[in-house]
Amino acid sequence: MLAQSFHFTEILIVAYLHLYFGSASSVGSNTVDHTADSSYYLCAGTSFSNRAVEINRQLACERLHNADPISNFPAKLEDNRLFDGAPDALIVWPIMNEETTYRTRVPGKMRIVIDLDCNLAGLIIRYENAVQRCIKLSSNAEVDSTGPDLDTYKGYNCSNTFFSSAYVEETIAKAVNTFERRLPTIYRNKFPKLGYCRSTKQRTFSWPLLVDHTPYNSGGRYSRPKSFTLLIIILRNCQELSNLLCRILSEYVY
């Protein structure tokens, strides 16, 4: 329906720099090669490649056996019911993002989970009143087709930040609705932002996608998000923007 009403021909998702607060250390020579892995751990839109997880597992293991008595981490996982069959004692360590490792007192929400022998149990997200286990996405090419049925995850991979198709579709609907209401008076410092495709002289407009998959609220005085990925919706065909920067994930399972 949206495609018919607005003649959408493409969706372009541009990865903006994500801002992380607090101090963290660069992984330096261990910087993750994003093209090396075909499977990821997905934590509410933030993904971690296998190599990034391994770097953090090794760091957690090292700190487990050389713990700083005044440090809050490594710490014991209070409730390990998310990990069926795992040992009674599981250890958590903050995992920041693909490019940095935890060094200070600002741990964020995501944790890598290991046992006392440093075996990886998985990744979790700690919310104020709940804990959610991250899912592991694997390419269908890596999965035995004769094995048990697995769920398929469909969405967009933007520089290793994942957005589900459902979230993108909901965002488009909200963006279009806001665009229609604000078309006569588009705000200079608020979204949606109007753009222009010079090759075909057609309009575009943009809208933020948030890493935690929450809807962006354009109201209020300070409405520009501090960390986001930009969704550009093309109103007419535009060859300049024909190459998608984010590939559609149709063959990832978990």
N, C-alpha and C positions, 0 to 999 in steps of 0.2 A: 504493500500500500504506500509506504514511504517512497519507494522507487518510482511509482507511478505519479505521485503527487509532485515530487521535486526533481524527477528525472535524474536520480542518483545513478552514476555509472561506476563510481569507485569510492573506496574509503581509504584514505591515507593516514597512517598512524606514525607520528614522528616522535622518536624517543628524545625527550629533554633530559638534561642533567638532573639526577635525583639528589636532593640535599639530605644529608644525614647529620644529625645533631650529636654533639659530644665528640670526644676524642677517640680516634681509632688509628690503627697503624696500617700502612700499606703493605700488601703482601710482597711487594718488590718483585724479585725474579720469579716468584711463585704466582704472578698474575695469571688468572685463569684464561685459557684459550677457549673462547666461547664456541668455537667450531669443532672442538675435539669430542664433545659428548653428544650423544643422541638421547640421553635420558637425564631427567632433572628431578630434584625435590621441589615441589611447588607449595609455597606457604602464603596463602591468601594473595596471590598475584605476584609475589616475589619468588623468583626461582634461584636455585643453587645447582650448579653443575656438579657432577661427581667429583671432579678435581677440587673444586672449592670446598666441598664437604670433607674430602680427604685431608686437605690442608688444615682445616679446623679440627678435625678428629685428632690429628697428630699433635696439634697445639694443646688440645684439651688433655690428651694422654700425658704429655710432658708436664703440664701444670698439675695434673692429678698426682704424679709421683714426686713433684717438687713444689708442693703447695706453699703459697705465701700465707702465713697464719692470720694476717690482717685482711686478706682478700675475701670477697664474697663468693668468688668462683675459683675452682669448680664447686658445685653444690649438689646435694642429694636431691633427686626428684621425689617430691613428697608422695605423689600418687602415680604408680606405674601401671594402672589398670588399662591404659591405652595400648600397652605392649604385652599382649598375651604371650605367655610362655617365656617371658624375659626373666632374668635373675631378679631377686628381691631388691638388690641394691643397684640403682641406676643413677648416673651422674649427668648433670647438665652443664653446658658451657655456652655462653652467648655466641651466636653466629651473626655477623653484621650484614655483609653483602658480598658480592663476588670479588670485590677489589680490596677489601680491608678485613683485618682481624681485630678481635676485641683486645683492648689493653687497659681500659680505665673503668671508672665507676658507672658509666652510662651504658647499660647492657642492651637496651631495646627489648623487643618482645620475643624474638626468635631464639631458640636454643637447639643445639646439637645434643643428642642423648647417647651416652656410651655406657658400657658396663665396667666393672672393676678391672677387667682384662683389656679394656680399651676397644672392645668390639663395638661397631656402630649399631645402635638400636633404631635410630631414626631422627627426625626433626620435629619440633613442636613449636606452637605459638602460645605464649602466655598472655591471656587477657586478664582483666581485673578480677573476674569471678569464674574464669573457666580456662581450660587448657585444650587446645585443638591440635591434633596430629597432622603434620604436613603429608601430602600425598606424593608418591613417587610416580612420575610419568616416564613411560618407556615407549620407544618407537615400536610400531607393530612389527617391524623387521626383526626386532630382538625377541619377540614373543612367539612361543610355539603355538601355531594356529590350531593344533590338536588339543591344546591344554584347556583349562577351565575358562569359561566366559569372563571377559573383563569389560569394564566400562570404558567408553571412549570419551576423551576430553577434547572438545572442539573450541578453538579460540584463536588468539593472535599471540605470536611471540615477538616482542619488541625489545631487541637487545637483551634477551634473557629476562624480560619482565613479561609475564603471561597475563592476558586478559581473556576471560571466557567470552564465547560468542553471545551468550545471554546478557552479560554485563554490557558489552559493546552495543547490542541492539537496544537495551534499555536506555543507554546513554544517548544514542542517536535520537530516540523518541523524545527524550527530555530536551535535548539540544534543539531539535526542530520546533518543539512547542515554544521554547523560550525565544528562538529566533523569530518566529511568526509574531509573537507579542511585542518584541522589541525592535522589529524591523524599521519602523519610522524613526526611532531614536536609539540607535545602538550606542552603548556607553563606551567611551574611549578606553577606560581602564577595567572593563568587565567583559566577561564572556557572554554570548558568543562573539568572537572576533571576525570581522569581515576580511576576506582576502580577495585576490584578483589573479586570474590566469591570463597572462599576456598573449599567449599563442592563439587562444580562441575567444579572448575578451569575455570570459565568464567568471561569475562570482564563486567564491568558496566561503565557508565559515568554519571556525574551529571551536573546540570544546575540550576541557580537560578530562582525562581518565586518571583515576586515583589508584595507587598501588593496592590499597586495601579493598578495592571493589565497592566502595561506598559512593552513592550518587553525589556529584558535585553540586553545591548550592551556590548559585550566582548572586544571591542577595546579600545585603549588608554592605557596610562601608569598605571593609577590607576583604574583598572576595577573591583575590588572586591566591591560589594554593601555593604553598612553599615547595611542594614536591609533586610532580605530575608528569604524565605523558600526554602529548597533544594529539587529539583526534581531529583530522581535517576532513570535512564532508564536502564533496564536490557537487555543485548544483548542475553542472553541465559537463559534457565530455571535455577533458583537457589532457592533451598528449604530454605536456610538460610534467604532469603528475601521474603518469601512467604506471610507473614502477612502484609497487608496494614496498615500503621499507620493513613491513612486518608480514611474515608469511603466515598463511592460515594453517592452523594445526588441525588436520582431520584424521591423523593416524597416530595419535598418542593415546595410550591406555594406562589405566591404573588399577 
